[in-house]
Amino acid sequence: MSRTIRQIYEEAIAERNRRLELTEFSNDSKMSVLNGVAWMVAALIYTFESILDVFAVDVSETLESRINGTPRYYADALLNYQKGDRLVVREDGLAFGYASIDPSKRIITQVSYVESTDSQNVDSKLILKVATGERGALHEIEAEELTLITAYINQLKFAGTRIEVISRKGDVLIPRVTVYWDGAVPEAEIYDALDEALYTYVMSIDFDAAIYVNRVWEAIRSVEHVTDVWIDSSGTPAQGIFLASYDGDGNLQPTRRIERMTHTSSGYVRESTGTGAEAELPTFRQSIKLVIDK
């Protein structure tokens, strides 16, 4: 970070006064010739240091965007994946690329990454989590297509790099709580408003972000006419904020209660479909118990 003109000027004056051969020119007047020259030189030095600051930022941004083999490099490569197209060697022979760029074929819309290690491998493995669709309506990439995506990233990866690409069905959010409302509107209207608030919350979550119990509560409390949100410890079934996740084989795992926060298996959350493996999982509306606050 560049120094200010005042700092440079004061350092120059202090250095000048240290030199015995210049002490006879000591003058505190801002209008003196020697001080005027010192101020002009300080301004020139300040300009030069400011240019270096800008240059350093530009170089840093350029290097960051061009460094190959970083997690960000692989994440960007997945976002640029084109369904149905094959990679070809570029004309310069230095890398792979597509013969033509077609954004309409890019099916991966969300990517996150994490590096993991295990006791059997010294080198870390880069796990890339992907999904397709729009935020709030994300879904997994089919296994057949995921195989092609893995082959695509294997062509681009650097030798010795361990990479795993995963895509899973969304984690099911179950807000099983007791909600008190003032009774000023019909129950059906409150349920509709609660559904809308929870859908808005799901839409607002970044991909692979943590799920916080407090933020789910805040979404419910934001609904007009809601006076309180409570977890009934004696309720049946047990109340709380729950999450049901799918494993790597597509099997739905038992629901788990979120104590304060947790991370998702898929990278995103959604409402239960109420069908298939999720037939026993309640929807937002079915999870919430409404009570008039007297």
C-alpha positions in Angstrom: 0.0 0.0 0.0 1.4 3.4 -1.0 2.3 6.0 1.6 0.6 9.4 1.6 2.3 12.5 0.3 2.5 13.8 3.8 4.3 10.6 5.1 6.8 10.7 2.2 7.5 14.4 2.7 8.0 14.1 6.5 10.4 11.1 5.9 12.3 13.1 3.3 12.7 16.1 5.7 13.8 13.9 8.6 16.4 12.3 6.4 17.6 15.7 5.1 18.0 17.0 8.7 20.1 13.9 9.6 22.8 14.9 7.1 25.2 17.5 8.6 26.0 19.0 5.2 22.4 20.1 4.8 21.7 21.4 8.2 22.4 25.0 7.2 19.4 24.8 4.8 17.0 23.9 7.6 13.8 26.0 7.2 10.3 25.3 8.5 8.7 27.5 6.0 6.4 25.7 3.5 7.4 28.4 1.0 11.1 27.7 1.1 12.7 26.5 -2.2 14.2 23.4 -0.5 10.9 22.4 1.2 9.1 23.0 -2.1 11.4 20.7 -3.9 10.9 18.1 -1.2 7.2 18.3 -1.5 7.4 18.0 -5.3 9.6 14.9 -5.0 7.2 13.4 -2.4 4.3 13.9 -4.9 6.2 12.1 -7.6 7.2 9.2 -5.3 3.5 9.0 -4.2 2.4 8.8 -7.8 4.9 6.0 -8.6 3.9 4.0 -5.5 0.2 4.3 -6.4 0.9 3.0 -9.9 2.8 0.0 -8.4 -0.3 -0.7 -6.2 -2.6 -0.8 -9.2 -0.1 -2.9 -11.1 0.2 -5.4 -8.3 -3.6 -5.9 -8.1 -3.8 -6.4 -11.9 -1.1 -8.9 -11.8 -2.6 -10.8 -8.9 -6.0 -11.0 -10.6 -4.5 -12.1 -13.9 -2.4 -14.8 -12.2 -5.4 -16.0 -10.1 -7.6 -16.4 -13.2 -4.9 -18.2 -15.2 -3.4 -20.6 -12.8 -4.3 -24.1 -14.0 -4.7 -27.1 -11.7 -6.3 -25.2 -8.8 -9.7 -26.2 -7.5 -11.2 -23.1 -9.0 -9.8 -24.1 -12.4 -11.6 -27.5 -12.2 -14.8 -25.8 -11.0 -14.8 -23.4 -13.9 -14.1 -26.3 -16.3 -17.2 -28.1 -15.1 -19.3 -25.0 -15.5 -18.1 -24.9 -19.1 -18.9 -28.5 -19.8 -21.0 -28.9 -22.9 -23.4 -31.9 -23.1 -22.9 -34.0 -26.2 -19.7 -32.3 -27.4 -16.3 -33.8 -27.4 -13.0 -32.2 -26.4 -10.5 -31.6 -29.1 -6.8 -30.5 -28.9 -6.4 -26.8 -29.4 -4.5 -25.6 -32.5 -1.5 -24.7 -30.4 -1.4 -28.3 -29.0 -1.2 -27.1 -25.4 -4.6 -27.9 -24.1 -8.1 -29.4 -24.7 -11.1 -27.3 -25.7 -14.3 -27.4 -27.6 -14.4 -26.8 -31.4 -17.2 -24.3 -30.8 -18.7 -22.7 -27.7 -22.4 -23.3 -27.1 -23.8 -22.0 -23.8 -27.1 -23.7 -24.4 -25.3 -27.1 -23.9 -23.9 -26.2 -20.5 -26.0 -28.2 -18.1 -23.9 -27.8 -14.9 -25.1 -24.7 -13.1 -23.7 -25.1 -9.6 -20.3 -26.3 -8.5 -18.5 -26.5 -5.1 -15.3 -28.1 -4.1 -13.5 -29.4 -1.0 -10.2 -31.2 -0.6 -10.3 -34.3 1.6 -7.7 -36.8 2.8 -7.8 -40.3 4.2 -5.5 -42.6 6.0 -4.8 -44.7 2.9 -3.7 -41.9 0.6 -1.1 -39.3 1.4 -2.3 -37.0 -1.4 -5.5 -35.1 -0.9 -8.5 -35.7 -3.2 -10.5 -32.9 -4.7 -14.2 -33.6 -4.4 -16.3 -31.6 -6.8 -20.1 -31.4 -6.0 -22.3 -30.4 -9.0 -26.0 -29.9 -9.7 -28.2 -28.6 -12.5 -31.2 -26.3 -12.7 -31.9 -23.0 -11.2 -31.4 -22.0 -7.5 -34.4 -23.2 -5.5 -35.2 -25.9 -8.2 -31.9 -27.7 -8.4 -31.6 -31.4 -9.1 -29.0 -34.1 -9.5 -27.3 -35.0 -12.8 -28.2 -38.4 -14.0 -25.6 -41.2 -13.5 -25.0 -41.8 -17.2 -24.3 -38.1 -17.8 -22.2 -37.9 -14.7 -19.9 -40.6 -16.1 -19.3 -38.5 -19.2 -18.6 -35.5 -17.0 -16.1 -37.5 -15.0 -14.4 -38.6 -18.3 -14.3 -34.9 -19.4 -12.6 -33.7 -16.2 -10.2 -36.6 -16.4 -9.0 -35.3 -19.7 -8.4 -31.9 -18.3 -6.8 -32.8 -15.0 -3.1 -32.7 -14.4 -1.1 -35.9 -13.8 -1.3 -37.1 -10.2 -4.4 -35.2 -9.4 -7.1 -37.2 -7.6 -10.6 -35.9 -8.5 -14.1 -37.2 -7.7 -17.2 -35.6 -9.2 -20.5 -36.2 -7.3 -24.1 -35.2 -7.9 -26.9 -36.3 -5.5 -30.6 -35.8 -5.0 -31.3 -32.8 -2.9 -31.4 -33.1 0.9 -34.9 -33.0 2.2 -35.6 -30.2 4.8 -38.2 -31.1 7.4 -39.1 -28.2 9.7 -41.1 -30.1 12.3 -42.1 -27.3 14.7 -45.1 -25.8 16.5 -46.1 -22.4 15.1 -48.4 -20.0 17.0 -50.4 -17.4 15.1 -52.8 -14.8 16.2 -55.9 -16.3 14.6 -56.7 -13.2 12.6 -56.6 -15.1 9.3 -57.7 -18.6 8.2 -55.4 -21.5 8.9 -55.1 -22.3 5.2 -53.8 -18.8 4.6 -51.1 -19.2 7.2 -50.0 -22.5 5.8 -49.7 -20.9 2.3 -47.7 -18.0 3.8 -45.4 -20.5 5.6 -44.8 -22.5 2.5 -43.9 -19.3 0.6 -41.5 -18.2 3.3 -39.7 -21.5 3.4 -39.5 -21.6 -0.5 -38.0 -18.1 -0.3 -35.5 -19.3 2.2 -34.5 -22.3 0.1 -34.1 -20.0 -2.9 -31.8 -17.7 -1.0 -29.3 -20.4 0.1 -26.0 -20.5 -1.7 -24.9 -23.8 -3.2 -23.3 -26.1 -0.6 -23.8 -23.5 2.1 -24.4 -24.5 5.7 -28.0 -25.0 6.9 -28.6 -23.1 10.2 -31.6 -23.9 12.4 -31.8 -20.2 13.4 -32.3 -19.1 9.8 -35.1 -21.6 9.3 -36.8 -20.2 12.4 -36.3 -16.7 11.1 -38.0 -17.6 7.8 -41.0 -18.9 9.7 -41.1 -16.0 12.1 -41.1 -13.5 9.2 -44.6 -14.6 8.2 -47.3 -12.0 9.1 -49.6 -13.1 12.0 -47.0 -15.6 13.3 -46.4 -14.9 17.0 -44.0 -17.6 18.0 -42.1 -20.7 16.9 -41.6 -23.5 19.4 -40.1 -27.0 19.5 -42.3 -29.2 21.7 -40.0 -31.6 23.4 -42.9 -33.9 24.3 -44.4 -33.9 20.8 -45.0 -37.0 18.8 -43.3 -37.4 16.4 -40.3 -35.6 17.9 -40.0 -31.9 16.8 -37.0 -30.0 15.5 -35.4 -29.1 12.2 -34.4 -32.3 10.4 -32.6 -33.2 7.2 -32.8 -36.4 5.1 -29.9 -37.0 2.7 -29.1 -39.4 -0.1 -25.8 -41.4 -0.2 -23.6 -41.9 -3.2 -25.7 -44.9 -4.4 -28.9 -42.9 -4.4 -30.3 -44.5 -1.2 -32.2 -42.2 1.2 -30.6 -42.2 4.7 -32.5 -41.9 8.0 -33.4 -38.3 9.0 -31.1 -36.6 11.3 -31.8 -33.6 13.6 -29.9 -30.4 13.1 -28.7 -29.2 16.5 -27.4 -25.8 15.3 -26.0 -26.1 11.8 -25.0 -28.8 9.3 -23.8 -29.2 5.8 -25.8 -31.0 3.1 -24.8 -34.1 1.2 -26.0 -32.8 -2.2 -25.2 -29.1 -1.8 -28.8 -27.9 -1.7 -32.1 -28.5 0.2 -35.7 -28.9 -1.0 -39.1 -30.0 0.2 -40.2 -33.6 0.3 -41.9 -34.9 -2.8 -44.0 -37.3 -0.7 -43.5 -40.0 -3.3 -41.2 -43.0 -3.7 -38.5 -43.2 -1.1 -39.8 -39.9 0.3 -43.3 -41.1 0.9 -42.8 -41.1 4.7 -41.2 -37.7 4.7 -43.6 -34.8 5.4 -43.8 -31.7 3.2 -43.3 -28.3 4.8 -47.1 -28.0 5.4 -47.3 -31.5 6.9 -44.3 -30.8 9.2 -45.7 -27.7 10.9 -48.3 -27.8 13.7 -50.4 -24.6 13.9 -51.7 -23.4 17.2 -53.7 -20.2 17.9 -51.8 -18.1 20.4 -54.3 -17.2 23.2 
